[in-house]
């Protein structure tokens, strides 16, 4: 309130104060403001009510009265429907966790578009994990993925790639949060139950690797209106 009174030259503040500051070219703004603050202490609350907001302040109030777009709605309007590849690894299949993993994605509200039990050949496993080919653990990883059947899945939804990664949890189960698949069901990186695409682009690449043409179903669930506006 004090600053507004000084900047707006309210009639409540003595004009003598400003004439002193204007006549003295060496007076700094900080000195003027300090002097103005001292003079304001002499006024009572009723005298400050006569202050008229400057024109710039009135414009600011006018702008603030305009309706604003709620940020989450704006973000939601920019999101697009994606597909991701989710694979239950051999340890998840052997432990009987297939239903548990599928239910987590179903309960989230994502659309299952592809599902099959599949024995992975070595060539496919090497192509899938080609980015890790230079790693010392690569041969062991390939042996692991080809050691038994896997469950291949395609899930669709708004933001499904990022959301699926959160549902799955971080690579090391000991660091994964409780409530995630790995945090709840796994104890070691080498047996972490499930794989999920790390980007929409990789999702499309992996889907094309693991599913042939015609194996991914196109259908519309009736639950859609209850998930999104």
Secondary structure as UniProt FT lines:
FT   HELIX           2..7
FT   TURN            8..9
FT   TURN            11..12
FT   HELIX           15..23
FT   TURN            25..26
FT   HELIX           29..40
FT   TURN            41..42
FT   HELIX           45..48
FT   TURN            49..50
FT   HELIX           55..64
FT   HELIX           71..78
FT   STRAND          81..88
FT   HELIX           90..94
FT   TURN            95..96
FT   HELIX           98..108
FT   STRAND          111..118
FT   HELIX           122..128
FT   HELIX           130..132
FT   TURN            133..134
FT   TURN            136..137
FT   HELIX           138..145
FT   STRAND          150..158
FT   HELIX           160..168
FT   TURN            173..175
FT   TURN            178..179
FT   HELIX           181..185
FT   TURN            189..190
FT   STRAND          194..196
FT   HELIX           200..210
FT   TURN            213..214
FT   TURN            222..223
FT   HELIX           224..227
//
